[in-house]
Amino acid sequence: MSAEPWADVEFESWTPNDAEKALRWVLRAMLAAQRGLAEARDAEVAAKHVYESAKRRAFFHDDCPKPARGGFTVADRDAFIERETAEHRETYELATAAKEAAQDHLRTLNSQSVVLSALAKNVQQTYAVVGAR
């Protein structure tokens, strides 16, 4: 293996038609990723609303410790609220992670589209030069 990381990698030659197919593929993939990101954002917002609503219900629940001098502490109250809303918090955190993964996927596709666009332009220029001879 050589010192160049790509020296041993082999690529197939592209025709302008292949380049066009790749650009269409990445465009379709980006549109699907944008839809997925929108759905993930909606799911995150919905999960956040459910979590915050559960926190409010827990805060005003009859069993929620009321902090008082010589009695329950704020930490006791917060621990109760956390215990009561843990499942909703986890759902919200998972929705946030899914949204971030969808953002990463769209960014990756965007980067790939830039590379594919440059390759497609190169292929077109190469065929234009070869065809001119």
C-alpha positions in Angstrom: 0.0 0.0 0.0 1.3 3.4 -0.9 1.4 6.5 1.3 -1.4 8.1 -0.7 -4.7 6.9 0.9 -6.5 6.8 -2.5 -3.6 5.4 -4.6 -4.9 1.8 -4.5 -8.6 2.6 -5.0 -10.0 2.0 -8.4 -13.0 3.9 -9.8 -15.1 3.1 -12.9 -15.1 5.7 -15.7 -18.3 7.7 -16.0 -20.2 8.8 -19.0 -22.2 12.0 -19.0 -25.3 9.8 -18.6 -23.8 8.1 -15.5 -23.1 11.5 -14.0 -26.7 12.6 -14.7 -28.0 9.5 -13.0 -25.8 10.2 -9.9 -27.0 13.8 -9.7 -30.6 12.6 -9.9 -30.0 10.0 -7.3 -28.5 12.5 -4.8 -31.3 15.0 -5.5 -34.0 12.3 -4.7 -32.0 11.3 -1.6 -31.8 14.9 -0.4 -35.5 15.4 -0.9 -36.3 12.3 1.1 -33.8 13.4 3.8 -35.5 16.8 4.0 -38.9 15.1 4.4 -37.4 12.9 7.1 -35.9 15.8 8.9 -39.2 17.7 8.9 -40.9 14.6 10.4 -38.1 14.2 12.9 -38.5 17.9 13.9 -42.3 17.5 14.3 -41.8 14.4 16.4 -39.2 16.2 18.6 -41.6 19.1 19.2 -44.5 16.8 20.0 -42.3 14.8 22.5 -41.1 18.1 24.1 -44.7 19.2 24.6 -45.6 15.9 26.2 -42.6 16.0 28.4 -43.2 19.6 29.6 -46.9 18.9 30.1 -45.9 15.8 32.3 -43.5 18.0 34.3 -46.3 20.5 35.0 -48.7 17.8 36.0 -46.1 16.3 38.3 -45.3 19.7 39.8 -48.9 20.3 40.8 -49.6 16.7 41.8 -50.9 16.2 45.3 -48.1 13.8 46.1 -45.4 16.2 45.0 -43.3 17.3 48.0 -43.7 21.0 48.8 -40.4 22.5 49.9 -40.6 24.1 53.3 -38.2 25.1 56.1 -37.5 22.0 58.1 -39.5 19.8 55.7 -39.0 18.7 52.1 -36.3 20.4 50.0 -36.3 21.6 46.5 -34.1 18.6 45.6 -36.9 16.3 47.0 -39.5 18.0 44.8 -37.2 17.9 41.7 -36.4 14.2 42.3 -40.2 13.5 42.5 -40.8 15.4 39.2 -37.9 13.6 37.6 -39.1 10.2 38.7 -42.6 10.9 37.4 -41.5 12.2 34.0 -38.5 10.0 33.3 -40.2 8.1 30.5 -41.3 11.3 28.8 -37.9 12.8 29.1 -36.3 9.7 27.6 -38.8 9.8 24.7 -37.9 13.5 24.1 -34.2 12.9 24.2 -34.6 10.0 21.7 -36.6 12.3 19.4 -33.9 14.9 19.7 -31.2 12.4 18.8 -33.3 11.2 15.8 -33.6 14.8 14.6 -29.9 15.3 14.9 -29.2 12.1 13.0 -31.6 13.3 10.3 -29.7 16.6 10.1 -26.4 14.8 9.9 -27.7 12.6 7.1 -28.9 15.6 5.1 -25.5 17.4 5.6 -23.8 14.2 4.3 -26.0 14.1 1.3 -25.3 17.8 0.7 -21.5 17.2 0.8 -21.9 14.2 -1.6 -24.0 16.4 -4.0 -21.1 18.9 -4.1 -18.6 16.2 -5.0 -21.0 14.6 -7.5 -21.6 18.0 -9.1 -17.9 18.6 -9.5 -17.4 15.1 -11.0 -20.3 15.5 -13.4 -18.8 18.8 -14.6 -15.5 17.1 -15.1 -17.0 14.3 -17.0 -18.9 16.7 -19.3 -15.8 18.7 -19.9 -13.8 15.6 -20.7 -16.4 14.3 -23.1 -16.6 17.8 -24.7 -12.8 17.8 -25.3 -12.7 14.3 -26.6 -15.7 14.9 -28.8 -14.2 18.0 -30.3 -11.2 16.1 -31.7 
